[in-house]
Amino acid sequence: MSKVYRVGIIGCGGIANGKHLPSLSKLNSVELVAFCDIVQSRAEEAASKYGIDEAKVYSDYTELLQDDTIDIIHVLTPNESHAEISIASLEAGKHVMCEKPMAKTAAEARSMVEAAKRSGKKLTIGYNNRFREDSLYLKQLCEDGELGHVYFAKAHAIRRRAVPTWGVFLDEEKQGGGPLIDIGTHALDLTLWMMDNYKPKVVLGTKYHELAKKENAANAWGPWDPEKFTVEDSAFGMIVMENGATVMLESSWALNSLEVDEAKCSLSGTEAGADMKEGLRINGEKFSRLYTNNIDLGSGGVAFYEGREESAPDIEMRKWIEAIDKDLEPVVTPEQACVVSEILEALYESARTGKAVYMNENK
């Protein structure tokens, strides 16, 4: 990789500092040259820590996009502005990585796909759980046909008490929803990717606002304010695909449950099954006997996993830059991410109306 890509960061909050900036800063193929945040001091702090010496700071992203020397934009803002900023960045001639979920609404997600096609620039969405060691191993098993046809799956995103009380997470207007769109989106993306199935037919969803009403509640990040908790605290759904496969999705920030799993999936196929609930386990039948194999990912690594010192975000960023440099399709395509957003929106609509939503009627 001979070219050094100039990267601009729009949104310098938690996800920027916790994921994107540390991983991007490890790559010799990028320079972090511009930082933007509506709170300018956050942009200044990020630039000071991660930027090149002459890095520029902005509070208005439209000014940043006027810099023709910038190759890549990372959109790390609240959900409500994902589409607006991503589309503007693509139209300004930049490649774009936007954090998950793709957009607040399905219509916005579809607009992002169209903008990428019009501009000829690459667009990807930050579903970093695809790059975990267990995810990569299971994906290879699926691609090799070890599970056969996967016709039933579960997407797990259950927290017992871990409600994010900072920023705008509890604000339905800015985020579009709570745990379903925040962490349920990771579990759903992972599950559909493993199944290689992006053709939903009908969805049925429910959502709840029960524990959100409690004051002084136990919580990993301190008690929440019930008056500001305007999103659901848990949501669940069933998705039936066009080929008849069924996906069950469970998500919560607060739920009275000891079965806690986040960004994981369970798969049932014609040849074998797999789950991530206790490490990575494969189950099936051989010689008229049932078996369960626990996959040891802690010793020796696996052939297709490049470098055990890399975290999932590290691999995600490296693969993203390689896709641009080698003109490859991103690991997370905008079309795949758009289907995730369409399903999430249908689940919310179903929960609101109490009726199943047929996806083809929305097209």
N, C-alpha and C positions, 0 to 999 in steps of 0.2 A: 504494500500500500504506500504509494509515493506521495499522494496528495494529502495535505493537512486540511481538514474541514473546519470551517469557522462556525461555531454554534452560538445561538442566542437562546436565552432562557426567559420565558414569560411566566411569571409566578415563582416567587422565591420563598415559599413557605415550607411546610413540613415534608411534603413528598419530594420537593427539589433537594432539600438538604439531607434527607434521610435515604434517598435512593439515587436520583439522577446525577447530582453533582459529584458525590464520592466515586461513583462508577465511571462517569465520563472522564473525570480527572486522571484516571489510571491509564487512559488510552493515549498513546503518542500520536495517534492519527487525528486528534481533534484539539482545537483551541477554544476555550470558553471566552468569548469576546464581548458579549453584551448581556445585560441583566435588567429585567423589568419587573416591577411590582408596584401596585397601587400605594403601598407603603414604601416609600423610596429608601428608607433606612434598611429595610430587609434586602433590597437589591444591592445597596452599597456593601452590606456585610457579606453577602454571597460573592460579590465581585472581589472583595478584599481577600477572601479565603480561597476562591477557586479560579478567579479570572486571570488572564494575562495582564501584564503591567499596564497596558493602555486600554484595558476593558472599559466599556462605556456603560453608564447606568441611566435607566429611564423609568418614568412613572406612567408613560403613555405608550402602549405597545405599537401603535400606528407609527410613531416616530422611529422605533427600533426597526420596523419592517422596511423603512426607507433606505437602510444600509444595504447596498447591493453586494457588498463583500461577504455577507452572511449566507452560508450554504444551507444550514439546518436550524430549525426552530423546535424547541421542546415546549409544549403547552401544558402547564402545571398549575392551572387555576381551578376555581370551583366549577362544578359541572355545567352551570348555566352559560358559561362563556366558552366552553370547549369548541363548539361549532363555529361561532363567530370568529374567534382568533385563529383557529386552524384553517378555515376557508380563506381568511385574509392573508395568512402566511403562505398558503399554496399559491394564491393568485399573485403574490409578490415574488414568486419564483423560488420558494424555499421548500426543501423536504421537511416533513413534519412528523414528529412523534408526539402524540397526545396521550395524556394519562387516561386510565380507565375511569369511569365508563366512557365510551366513545362520545356520547352526548347526553343531554338531559332528555331529549325526545327522539323517537325513531325517525321522524321527518328530518330533524337536524343531522342525524347520522347519515341518512341517505344523501343529504346535501353535501356532506363531507366526501362521500364516495365519488359523487359527480364532480366535485371540485378537483379531486386528485386526478380523475380521468382527463378533465379539461386542461389542467396545468401540465400534465405529463410528469409531475413530481411524485415522489414516494410518500405514502402516508401509512403509519402504523400506530397501534394503540398499546399502551403499557400494561399488557397482561404478563407480568414477569414470572408468574407461577408456572408457566410452560417451561421455564428454563431451570427448574429445580432438578436435582439429580434423580429423584424418584419419578418425576414427570417424564423426563427424557427416556428413562429406561422403559417405562410403561408404554410410551408412545411408540418406541421401537418394537415392542412386543405386538402392539396393535397392528402396526404396519406390516409386520412379518406374518400376520394371520394367526398368531398363537391363540387368540381368544375366539377366532372364528367371527361370525356375524354377531355384533353386540346389539341386542334387542331390548335390553333393560339396563338402566343406569340411575345412579343417585348422585346428585351434586350437593356437597356438604359445605355449609358455611354457618356453623352454629357457635356462638359465644354464649357462655353462661351469664357473665356480667362484664362486658367490656364495651361500654357505650362511649364513643368519642365525644367529649364535651367541649372541645376547642373549635375554633373556626366556625364554619357554617354547616357542619355535619347534621345538626338537628333542624335545619331550616329547609322545609320542603320546597319553598319557592326557589331557592338557589341551587338545591341539590337534586330535586325531582323525586326524592324518596330517601329511605333510610338503609337498613342492612341489605335489603334486596338489591338495590342499585350500587351499594358500596362494596360489600364483600360477596354477596350472592352472584354478582357479575363475574368475579374470579372463578368461582366454582362452576358456573354454567359454561364459561369459556373453556375451561379445562376439560369438562365432560364432552362437549360437542367436538372439541379438537381430537380427543381420543377416539371418539366414535367416527370421526370424519363425516359428520352428518349435519348439514346446515339447511334442512328443508322441513321446518315445523308446519304442522297442519292445524292443530287446535291446542289451546292452552286453557287451563282452569287454575285460578289463583285465589288465595286468601291472604289477608294481612291483619295484624292486630296492633292495638295501642293500649296494652293492658299494664305492664310493668312500668311503662313510661309515666304513668300517673302518680307513681310513688315518690314521696319526698324523702330526702336523706337516705337514699337507697345505696346499698353496697355496690361499688363499681370500681373497676381497675384504675380509672382516671378521676375518681372523686364523684360525689353525687351530682346528678343532673338537675336542671331546673325544669320541673314539669310544664311550666308555662311556655318554655321555649322549645320543648320537645314536640315538634309538629309533624314528625315523620313516624312511620311505623316502628315498633320495637322488634317485630318478627314478621316474616312472610313466608309462604309456602306455595308450591305449585306443582302441577303435573303438565308435562308437555308431551304430546303425541306427534311423532314425526310422520311425514308422508309415507314412509315405508313401513309404518306400524310400530316402530320402536318407541319406547316410553322412557321419559326422563322425569324423575322426581327431584325437585329442588327445595332445599330447606335453608333458611337464613334467619339469623337473629343476632342482635346486639345484647339482648337481655332475655333470658328464658330459663325457667326452672327445669334444668336438664343437666345430667352428668355426662351425657354423650356430646362431647365438645370436639368439633372438628372444623377446620377452616381451610378453604381453598383445596379441597380434596374431592375425590370421586370414587365411586364403586361401580364396577362394570360387570355385566353378566352376558356372556356370549355363548354361541353354540358349541365351542370347543373348550372354553375355560372361563373362569371369572377372575377378577382382580379387585383389590381395594387398597386404600392408603391409610386405613384407620389405625393400624398398629404396624408402622413401617409399611413396606410394600409386600403384599401377600398375593399369591396366585393359587387358585383352587380349581380342581377339576376331577376327572376320572380317568384312570389308566388300568388296563387289565382287570376290569370289573371291580376296581377298588377306588375309593375317594382319596384324594390327596390334597394337602395344603403345603405350599412352598413359601417360606419366608426368604425374601431376596435380601442378601447382605450387600448393602451399598457402602459399607464402611471400610472395606478392605480391598485394596487393589483397583478400585474404580471400575469403569466399564469402558469398552473400546471407543464408543462414540462420544464419551463425555470428555471434553477437552480441558483438562487442567483442574484438579480438585481444589486448587487454591482460589478459584473464581466462585463468587457468590452468584445466585440466580440473576440479580440485577447487573452484575458485571458481564455475564454472558449475554444477557439481553442487549446491553448497550454495544458490546463488541459485534454481535450479529447484525444489529441495526446499521452500524457504520459500514460493515462489510457489504450489506445489501446495496447500499448506496454506491460504494466504491466499485463493486463488481456488477452493478446493474442487475441484481437478483430480486426476486419477490421477497418482501419481508416475511419473517416467520409468522407474524400476526398480520394478516391481510385486512384491509379496511372492509372488504365484503364480509369476512367472517365476523368481525367486531360489530358490523351493522346488524347482522342477524341476532346477535346477543342482545343488542339494544331493542330490536323489534320484539323479541320474546319478553324482555323485562317490561316493556310498556304494555304488552298484551296481558301480562300477569297482573299489573296494577289495574288495568281496565276491568279485568275479570273480577278482581277483589272488590272494586268499586260497585260494579253492577250486579254481582252475584251470578253472572252468566259466563258460559264458556265463550272464548273468542276464537273465531276461525280466521287463521292468518291470511288466507287467500282473499278474503273480503276486504282486507286492509290495503291491498296492492292496487 
